[in-house]
Amino acid sequence: MKKKVLFFTLLLSFSGVFAQDTFKTMFYNLLNFPLQEPASTRLNELEVILSDYQPDLFMVCELNNSSGANTILSMMQQSINANYQMANFVLNTSDNNLGNQNDLQHLIYYDSTKFSLESQTEVTTIYRDFNHYTLKLNTVNQDTNPIILNVIVCHLKASSGTTNQQLRLQMAQDLTTYLNGFSNTDYFLLAGDFNVYTNSEPAFQEFINTSNNITFIDPANRMGSWHNNSNYVDVFTQSTRTATGLGGTTGGFDDRFDFLMTSTSLSNNTELQFVPNSYQVYGNNNNVNCWNSAINSTDCSGALFSESIRESLHNFSDHLPVTLNIETNQNFLSIPEVSIAQPNFEIIGTNMVTNTIEIKINNQPTFTTNLNIYNTLGQIIKTVPINYETINIDTSYLSEGIYYISLTDVNVQPLKFVKVN
């Protein structure tokens, strides 16, 4: 018994159960995808961008229709990560009184090994919905200590002028009213194209108002009058273009419209917090010469983002994505969908299992005839006879959590799998 306890203590230490886990988030204005042509070529450019960054949570606006939503999901699953899923695509409802002519929707895509979508809600305004997605982190302790991340995606009214500023403010106030129903300790991420020109704009001030139930902060900590001000080139997100004919704005790099903001609860909180200094405008090399230039020009060169990446960004959208890392002191259950080879046996397919797990016996030892399944306490849960080269094991009765499979009387590292719903 002492050997067994020691064995599993070492195993848990090796598997990094107590380490922190980090996930990557990205928000991107898709510029009327897929209606803005050429959709197929633009999809290839988006594949380059997402394959390079590989976000765990991808939030978008200006998505036109369900066909475009599914096209992006299929590309992500086939080219980047088969575990990507998306929320339910829903049409904007806030524009019904305007003739229902708005085809600019929001959506999130997420790594389903790291997140479970618990719910989604549309918060109506006078112009465009705020889309609220509730995600639960798929952590080892999710049953006893669940972590919920509330993700809100938005696209405020565009254009300058006092009238448009007031429309943006009214939209922001509608969100504030909705958030009054939540605790100030809840975790919120607010992503969107705000279309604000300075932090003094009423809508932005509404988001950061400390008297609100949920107060948002700027992880970049770059408050100021951003519009056409080269002192803020590091947080510029629009426009990537100076040439016409590609759609979108062509004024060159001179505005900060796109944001990833967090609730104050996501600052300096060990359970869940944004990683300091991780906020970044993807594709922005912080080159002051890029001011009013196209993102694919030599004026925008730098060490962080290559010419080829900036070319794809230029061709896909008139905006740049914004990214932020978030960390938790819990561990994800996620394990890559690969076969993890052992000297004598391996798991076929994913280690995330629901009802069955398939084990392949590569070289059946002559001196053992069984597999043992252990829980994290080192207790044998089940013993399975080795009768075939491939064994299907029923796991439907197991509780959610981590388990280990080992050959009896064989000194090899156990296989680890995670039981999920």
Backbone hydrogen bonds, N-H to C=O, Kabsch-Sander energy under -0.5 kcal/mol:
donor,donor_aa,acceptor,acceptor_aa,energy
5,V,1,M,-2.3
6,L,2,K,-2.5
7,F,3,K,-2.5
8,F,4,K,-2.2
9,T,5,V,-2.0
10,L,6,L,-2.3
11,L,7,F,-2.0
12,L,8,F,-2.6
13,S,9,T,-1.9
14,F,10,L,-2.4
15,S,11,L,-2.2
16,G,13,S,-1.0
17,V,12,L,-1.5
19,A,16,G,-1.5
21,D,328,T,-2.0
21,D,330,Q,-0.6
23,F,326,I,-3.1
25,T,324,L,-2.3
26,M,57,L,-2.2
27,F,322,V,-2.6
28,Y,59,M,-2.2
30,L,28,Y,-0.7
30,L,61,C,-2.6
33,F,62,E,-2.0
36,Q,32,N,-3.5
37,E,35,L,-0.7
42,R,38,P,-2.4
43,L,39,A,-2.3
44,N,40,S,-1.4
45,E,41,T,-1.6
46,L,42,R,-2.4
47,E,43,L,-2.2
48,V,44,N,-1.6
49,I,45,E,-1.9
50,L,46,L,-2.8
51,S,47,E,-2.3
52,D,48,V,-1.4
53,Y,49,I,-2.1
54,Q,50,L,-2.8
56,D,24,K,-2.1
57,L,24,K,-1.9
58,F,109,Y,-3.1
59,M,26,M,-3.3
59,M,57,L,-0.5
60,V,107,L,-2.6
61,C,28,Y,-1.5
63,L,105,Q,-1.9
64,N,33,F,-3.5
64,N,62,E,-0.5
69,A,65,N,-1.9
70,N,66,S,-2.7
71,T,67,S,-2.1
72,I,68,G,-2.1
73,L,69,A,-2.0
74,S,70,N,-2.6
75,M,71,T,-2.1
76,M,72,I,-2.6
77,Q,73,L,-2.6
78,Q,74,S,-2.3
79,S,75,M,-2.6
80,I,76,M,-1.9
81,N,76,M,-2.7
84,Y,81,N,-1.7
85,Q,110,Y,-2.5
87,A,108,I,-2.0
96,N,93,T,-1.4
98,L,95,D,-1.7
99,G,96,N,-1.2
100,N,95,D,-2.2
103,D,101,Q,-0.6
105,Q,63,L,-2.4
105,Q,103,D,-0.8
107,L,60,V,-1.6
109,Y,58,F,-2.9
110,Y,85,Q,-2.8
111,D,56,D,-2.3
112,S,83,N,-2.5
112,S,110,Y,-0.7
114,K,111,D,-1.8
115,F,111,D,-1.8
116,S,136,K,-2.2
118,E,116,S,-0.8
118,E,134,T,-3.0
119,S,134,T,-1.2
121,T,132,H,-2.8
123,V,121,T,-0.6
123,V,130,F,-3.5
124,T,122,E,-0.7
130,F,123,V,-2.5
131,N,129,D,-0.5
131,N,153,V,-2.4
132,H,121,T,-3.3
132,H,130,F,-0.6
133,Y,131,N,-0.6
133,Y,151,V,-3.4
134,T,119,S,-2.8
135,L,133,Y,-0.6
135,L,149,L,-2.7
136,K,116,S,-2.8
137,L,147,I,-2.5
138,N,114,K,-2.6
139,T,137,L,-1.9
140,V,331,N,-2.5
142,Q,139,T,-1.6
145,N,141,N,-3.5
148,I,146,P,-0.5
149,L,135,L,-3.1
150,N,148,I,-0.5
150,N,187,Y,-2.7
151,V,133,Y,-3.3
151,V,149,L,-0.6
152,I,150,N,-0.5
152,I,189,L,-3.2
153,V,131,N,-2.3
154,C,191,A,-2.1
156,L,193,D,-2.0
165,Q,161,G,-2.0
166,Q,162,T,-2.1
167,L,163,T,-1.8
168,R,164,N,-2.2
169,L,165,Q,-2.2
170,Q,166,Q,-2.5
171,M,167,L,-1.9
172,A,168,R,-2.4
173,Q,169,L,-2.6
174,D,170,Q,-1.7
175,L,171,M,-1.5
176,T,172,A,-2.2
177,T,173,Q,-2.4
178,Y,174,D,-1.8
179,L,175,L,-2.6
180,N,176,T,-0.8
180,N,177,T,-0.7
181,G,178,Y,-1.4
182,F,179,L,-1.9
186,D,183,S,-1.7
187,Y,148,I,-0.6
188,F,186,D,-0.5
189,L,150,N,-2.7
190,L,261,M,-3.0
191,A,152,I,-3.2
191,A,189,L,-0.6
192,G,259,F,-2.1
193,D,154,C,-1.4
194,F,192,G,-0.9
194,F,257,F,-2.6
195,N,257,F,-0.8
199,N,224,G,-2.3
201,E,198,T,-1.5
205,Q,201,E,-2.4
206,E,202,P,-1.9
207,F,203,A,-1.6
208,I,204,F,-1.7
209,N,206,E,-0.7
212,N,209,N,-1.7
215,T,213,N,-0.6
216,F,207,F,-2.5
217,I,262,T,-3.0
221,N,218,D,-1.6
226,W,224,G,-1.0
227,H,197,Y,-2.1
228,N,254,D,-3.6
229,N,226,W,-2.0
230,S,228,N,-0.6
232,Y,229,N,-2.3
233,V,230,S,-1.5
235,V,232,Y,-1.8
236,F,233,V,-1.0
237,T,255,D,-3.2
238,Q,255,D,-2.1
239,S,318,D,-0.6
240,T,318,D,-1.2
252,G,241,R,-2.1
253,F,290,C,-0.6
253,F,293,S,-1.7
254,D,238,Q,-2.0
254,D,252,G,-0.8
255,D,238,Q,-2.9
257,F,255,D,-0.7
259,F,192,G,-2.6
261,M,190,L,-3.2
262,T,217,I,-1.7
263,S,188,F,-2.3
264,T,215,T,-1.7
266,L,263,S,-2.1
267,S,264,T,-1.6
268,N,266,L,-0.5
273,Q,327,E,-2.2
274,F,266,L,-2.5
275,V,325,N,-2.8
278,S,275,V,-1.8
280,Q,323,T,-2.2
282,Y,280,Q,-0.8
282,Y,321,P,-1.4
284,N,281,V,-2.1
285,N,283,G,-0.7
288,V,286,N,-0.6
290,C,287,N,-2.4
291,W,288,V,-1.3
292,N,253,F,-3.2
293,S,290,C,-2.7
295,I,240,T,-2.0
297,S,294,A,-2.0
300,C,297,S,-1.5
301,S,298,T,-1.6
310,R,306,S,-2.2
311,E,307,E,-2.0
312,S,308,S,-1.8
313,L,309,I,-2.3
314,H,310,R,-2.3
315,N,311,E,-2.1
316,F,312,S,-1.7
317,S,313,L,-1.9
320,L,237,T,-1.6
322,V,27,F,-2.1
323,T,280,Q,-3.2
324,L,25,T,-1.7
326,I,23,F,-2.6
327,E,273,Q,-3.1
328,T,21,D,-2.8
329,N,270,T,-0.6
329,N,271,E,-0.7
333,L,138,N,-2.9
338,V,336,P,-2.0
340,I,338,V,-0.6
341,A,339,S,-0.9
342,Q,345,F,-0.6
346,E,360,K,-1.9
347,I,340,I,-0.6
348,I,358,E,-2.6
349,G,347,I,-0.6
353,V,351,N,-0.8
353,V,418,V,-2.6
357,I,393,I,-1.8
359,I,357,I,-0.5
359,I,391,I,-3.0
360,K,346,E,-2.9
361,I,359,I,-0.5
361,I,389,E,-3.9
362,N,344,N,-2.1
362,N,360,K,-0.7
363,N,344,N,-0.9
368,T,365,P,-0.7
371,L,384,V,-2.8
372,N,406,S,-3.0
373,I,382,K,-3.0
374,Y,372,N,-0.5
374,Y,404,Y,-3.1
375,N,379,Q,-1.9
378,G,375,N,-1.8
381,I,373,I,-3.8
381,I,379,Q,-0.5
382,K,373,I,-1.3
384,V,371,L,-3.1
386,I,369,T,-3.4
387,N,385,P,-0.9
391,I,359,I,-3.1
393,I,357,I,-2.9
393,I,391,I,-0.6
395,T,355,N,-3.3
396,S,355,N,-1.1
398,L,395,T,-1.5
401,G,419,K,-1.7
403,Y,417,F,-2.8
404,Y,374,Y,-2.2
405,I,415,L,-2.6
406,S,372,N,-2.4
408,T,370,N,-1.6
410,V,407,L,-1.2
412,V,410,V,-1.7
415,L,405,I,-2.5
417,F,403,Y,-2.4
418,V,351,N,-2.9
419,K,401,G,-3.0
420,V,353,V,-3.0
420,V,418,V,-0.5
